Amino acid sequence: MSKEDSSISFGVGLLVGVVGGVIAAVLFAPKSGEETRKDVENAITDIAQKYTPEIKEAKKQALTSIDVMRYRLEQQYNKISESIKAKQIAKAKEKETNEYDVN
């Protein structure tokens, strides 16, 4: 795992932990359902506003990583495909040579 992947994983884990902790704290507080829903909504809004730059950066890094992986997979696919085609052509030529080879 690269350093960039570790940073993204840590950031996402941290964000999930914070959100989970806030939600758990609000849900276990002795309040009415309406107050609890309002508190959860406010907490999520506050977290979203506070961590917007980090969320955007994590999203950007994740999309970049996906693009890099897609490119690498396409390159590997093309290499394998070309290798298979080359082997098929070589077999066809060999077969053609053997069929027309008169000894």
Phi, psi and omega in degrees: 000132182281167180298322180296316179296322179295319179296317179297314180299317180297315180298315179294318179298318178298314180298315179297319178296317179296312180298315179299318179296317179296314180297317179298317180297319181291318182292329181270358178285142182281081180227168177288165180300318181295316178296319181296314179299319179295317179297318179297314179300314179296318180297316181294319178298315179298315180296315180299318180290320183291321186255015181305313180299319180293321179296316179297319180293317178298319178297316180299315180295320179296316179295322177296316178298320178296317179298318179296315180295319178299316179299314181297318179296320178297320179297315179296318178300314180297319178298314180295316179299315178296321179296316179296315179298318180297319179294321179295318179295318179297318178295319180296318179295319179296317179296318179297318179295317180292326181289324184262001181278116179256121180254000000 
